[in-house]
Amino acid sequence: MHNNTKMAPGSMPRVGFARLLKDGVRHYRGVEESLFRNIEACLGIAATVRSSFGPKGMNKMVVNHLGKLYVTNDASVILRELEVEHPAAKLLVMACEMMDFQIGDGTNFVIILSASLLDSAKELIRMGLNVSQIISGYNMALAKALELLPKFVCKSVHSIRDDEAVKAVVRSSIATKVYGQEDMLSDLVVQACTLALSADYSMYNVDNIRICKILGSNVEASTVMNGMAFQDCVSGEIKLIENPKVAVFSCAFAVTKLENPSSIVINTAKELMQFSKHDEEYIENYIKSLHNAGVNVVVSGGKFGDLHLHYLNKYKMMAVKISSKFDLRRLCRCTHATIIPDMSRVPTPDMIGSCTKVQVREVGSDQLVFFEQNLKGGNLSTIIIRGSSQNILTEVEKAIDDGVNVFRQLLKDGRLLPGAGAAELAVAREIRQFGLTYPSLERYAIEKFAIALESLPKQIADNIGAKWVEIYPNLMKKHENGENNYGLDIKAPKGGILNAVSAEIFDCFSVKEWGIKLAVNAVNTIINVDQIVLAKPAGGPPIRQPKSQEDDDTNFSQWKRIFLIDVVRGSSRTRSTILADIEAKAAPNKKWVILSLAPKIDSNSVIGDILACRPDATVTSCDRNIYFLSSPSLKRRFCFLIPDHWNMIEVLDAFKVADVAVLLWDCDTVTLHDHFSSLLSAVSAQGMPYHFNISLNTKMSFNHDKKRLASVVERWGLRPKGPPLDVNRLLHIPGWGDFQMDKIDVITDPHPLHKYGKSHVIETCTFAVADPAKQENLESQAAVDEMNVDQTWPTEEEIAQSQKDTEQLIRRLPEGTSTYQACWILDNGSDDDVSEPEQENECNTVLFNLDEDMDSMIAVSRAESVDQDGEVEMSEDVETECSDENDDVDQVERCRREKEERENEKFPDEVDTPLDVSAAERFQKYRGLASFRTSHWDVNEELPPEYGRIFQFENFKATCKRIVNEEKTGAPAGWYTSVYVLNVPLQLAEESIKSNKQPLVAYELLPHEQKMSVVNVTIRKNHLFNDTVKSKDRLLFQIGYRRFFASPIFSQHTIGNKHKFQRFLPADELTVASMYAPIIFGPAGVVVFKVEQNAPIRFVATGNILSVDPTRLNIKRAVLSGVPSKINRTHAVIRHMFFNRDDVLWFKPVELRSSSGRRGHIKEPVGTHGRMKCVFSGQLTSQDVVFMDLYKRVFPKWTYEPDVTMHLRKFRGDKEHDELLEVIEPDSEFTQKKTKSASHECFVVF
């Protein structure tokens, strides 16, 4: 029963328990609403961590609300970061937290056992058992299990200093977290715990074992030391003290402010000197007194003053800064020192601590301070963990924590149980036999308890990929013979059994005991709840009530009959307008697209019902799912297109020619399928015609729909589709290419309104024939003579020929344009109404000179490029060779690309300097810029060879305006014509006739639209597409009427003349994609798809065309980074940016910047290993990172592929009929033949 309604005036008051609650309070009761809901919530929690159980459990990736990333298989960490809110699930989480607090291990054990008991309780309730009977059975089984556990104890640890016995138990615990490295880590844990254990076993605290994580190397390099280690804590110059005396101060070792404000009046310089001298004498005397007391190591909880540090170095005393108060307390326990709160007193001998040695050592790239104490026990120990990533360090740290807690449990109870699931199976067998002897209904609950215990080793078998049905009989056979120590063998290829005691796999007795107790108590608490009352949330707006809808007896079957009638019954003006349109001979059919947006709705069945609603109508169809309906009684003609809703390409082509779209929705479906969501986004990006939505499987009122349909008819009734069709222009067929037309024939109406009219006999007459002198050519690329690329001045013959050519126009070219560059400037596009774009190269430009005799750029073109781009990406060393038949390899490649994208987001454009190649050679194509925004970059510098094959407009906007406004002649819109196309490959025509069911659409091209250039489009990534899209990935583009494959490069959509290259397509930013493609005059929508082998076509992004501009500067940035090793005011020594002296001298003129905003430059190299002294505008800090920005221009690759039809073949895939595409290679030769396309229904758009 669910009560959350608000009583309205005049309504009946609520009765029963609900009337006692406030409005908005939710109340659940009964088995279905309360108990089963709680069980389902707990099972959902268990499903999250179930696959992480055991030595080979899977890791979970959790990102908390602060953005911190966790990759772990520890259930306690996963549940803590999930922030569970369900009240019943919280009870289960609390049981795990108590297990972690009491034992320190076994949280996943509690979760899985509780989930199995809850699932069994759900089955028992459905069988008819009462909740009290289930609880009673579980409690009896719990008591029997606790009684049986001591019976199966296989071994005991009698002495905690028995390292071999303790290692066996610790090894089993660590293996569940870090499998494969348990032997090495167990040695470290036992050694560290033994050092922290007192001689009489009376003092052992897990806090006495400290963990220090150092990034670098591998886990095998981890060590243990007797004492403590701290990172980056040295402030002085002394690095080693033997047998030190340690004084620990909790305050800062510097001049502190007075508690009471006071003022000192100083009148002369002499008084100032005396005052300063007095302070220096006081500080020196205090440090001297420490030195006289024997102190030679000063530890401070705050910073060290400069003057204090000076005198500490003078008296050879080490200065160590430790900011954590907890570490200060641990250090005092390690050295037996007493914390000194302030500097007003000199420590007495009993306040001074001691140890064996204090020294500074470099581990990896970090400096560590070691306080070594050569004692056999009762002291602090530190485990230094090494690892290649932060996630590995965190995972190893958690495994060590579990091992330390196991050592603590062995001090309390040394009894051991056989591991590998042997103890659970032995107890489960005994409990099952106990349940068979119990006479009442509780026996079923006892039997389910035994099954729940067996689910633990079953889950381990599932996680290692073994077949439990094959292993379980062998285990039961061993246990029935009394061999209770047999469990799972995870090292066997397909799983097996082994003797856990012989294999030294043990579990602590206390872990199993507490785990079973906490799991049963949590389950009993959850299933004993029969009602849930959720209070009304505090504050906020009142709860809205759903509006009631009036019932209407009109259903969808009745609406099918009035569809065609009411579509023309609007106002009298609308009716008369449409009748006038029908009476015209050239009036074409209005094209309607019917699209289903639900898997269960078939558009063909709907159109069949619509076509059958008028008995006097004439219906004709073709093999491309096109239906023509002519109704004399309605005096109207319709053309219905029925695209396959699983074929996104077919739907897009149908919507291009549609006048009205009808979208069919299923009201029984709560959520929209991802495919249909992407389909709607792609159609909206392409251009949605007038449309309306129809909801099926529901009762609805159609008064509003009648008015809406009538308004749609009124708006598109007499609107022509486009300008006339000119036979001398080119024709583009998507997926086929560009073709010339031979002639155009006009035919009579093939779908007349009246069945016995004159138009039933189709007559043909020639309307226009192409004129070879005026016909557009198919030249798409400029002819380039490779032998004349070095020619810079015209010959005498060329000059004479230019003087004879009277038709050549004199064009104004930009200053500095060469003859070769002027050849591919297609049109001057002069127009008085269009102003020339402002030149943006007049700003001040500053370039760095690498040498006095070199140009203003850092790098010059190199003979051979690295990976065709001169760039080595962050994960370039990892090359994965993908196979079409290996999904695992594809998954690895996808993960690698996602990792590269995350690294690029975290460290944008950062590139590691190679060790085996000099940086001057590696980055020789790059240059330094004083300002990315204002520095000059010549757009005609070092152009690739492909630029000799493309065309460029001097003024693209003016040319576009002139071409669009030209007067056109030809076949008017709305005529039925036969278009004869020249030189169509026979294979394309046959493929279209046999297999293609979508409408054939042809488009007339404007002048120059067949020529190649650099097309720039703005796109935004679709929110449903989560895969990584990298620059130069092969994508399927639909720009306006064209559809082709290309591999674009991405750049930022910013103002200015330079645009930063982007390695990946961002998820929420507008990005510019540049590629070689035919010229397209905008505006035009852009839809981008991803086509992979044996995978559905995926909708990637949408956008619009931006420009056709080969001069766009796409600049790629490479960022070199270094860190300061020494800092002295504005000077600093930088390391790790270069690795030899020559590179430092080569990049010396380039400006540097720091992460804190400082600017600087290289002053001189230091040594021969790449260190350099630099000068900055301000003082750096130790946390600063120094960067050097290098730039180069990048160009797209020539990857344009127009033959989409020959590369894609559609076929049916899974049960949902997802559209799958198979990449096939086109034939080497095509038979070309003149083909008449009028034999099939074709829509020509122009």
Buried (B, 14 or more C-beta within 10 A) or exposed (E): EEBBBEEEEEEEEBEEEBEEBEEBBEBBBEEEBBBBBBBBBBBEBBEBBBBBBBBBBEBBEBEEEEEEEBBBBBBBBBBBBBEBEBEBBBBBBBBBBBBBEBBBBBBBBBBBBBBBBBBBBBEBBEEEBEBEBBBBBBBBBBEBBBEBBEEBBBBEBEEBEBBEBBBBBBBBBBBBBBBEBBEBBBBBBBBBBBBBBBEEEEEBEEEBBBBBBBBEEEBEBBBBBBBBBBEEBBBBEBEEBEEBBBBBBBBBBBEEEEEEEEEEEEEEEEEEEEEEEEEEEEBBEBBEEBBEBEBBBBBBBBBBBEBBBBBBBEBEBBBBBBEEEEBBBBBBBBBBBBBBEEBEEBBEEEBBBBBBBBBBEEBEEBBBBBBBBEBEBBBBBBBBBBBEEEBBBBBBBBBBBBBBBBBBBBEEBBBBBBBBBBBBBBBBBBBBEBBEEBEEBBBBBBBBBBBBBBBBBBBBBBBBEBEBEEBBEEBBEBBEEEBBBBBBBBEEEEBBBBBBBEBBBBBBBBBBBBBBBBBBBBBBBBBEBEEBEEEBEEEEEEEEEEEEEEEEEEEBEEBBBBBBBBBBBBEEEBBEBBEEBBEEEEBBBBBBBBBBBBBEBBBEEBBBBBBEBBEEBBBEBEEBBBBBBBBBEBBBBBBBBBBBBBBBBBBBBBBBBBBBBBBBBBEEBEEBBEBBBBBBBBBEBBBEBBBEEBEBBEBBEBEEBBBBBBBBBBEEBEEEBBBBBBBBBBBBBBBBBBBBBBBBBBBBBEBBBEEEEEBEEEEEEEBBEBEEEEBBEEEBBBEBEEEEEEEEEEEEEEEEEEEEEEEEEEEEBEEEBEEBBEEBBBBBBBBEEBEEEEEEEEEEBEBBBBEEEEEBBBBEEEEEEEEEBBBBBBBEEEEBEEEEEEEEBBEBBBEBBBBBBEBBEEEEBBBEBEEEEBBBEBBBBBBBBEEBEBBBBEBBEEBEEBBBBBBBBBBBBBBBBBBEEEEBEBBBBBBBBBBBBBBBBEBBBEBBBEEBBBBBBBBBBBBBBBBBBBBBBBBBBBEEBEBBBBBBBBBBBBBBBBBBBBBBBBBBBEEEBBBBBBBBBBBEEBBBBBBBBBBBBBEBBBBBBBBBEEBBBBBBBBBBBBBBBBEBBBBBBBBBBBBBEEBEEBBBBBBBBBBBBBBBBBBBBBBBBBEEEBEBBBBEBBEEEBBBBBBBEEBBEEEBBBBBBBBBBBBBBBBBBBBBBBBBEBEEBEEEBBBBBBBEEBEEEBEEEEBBBBEBBBBBBB
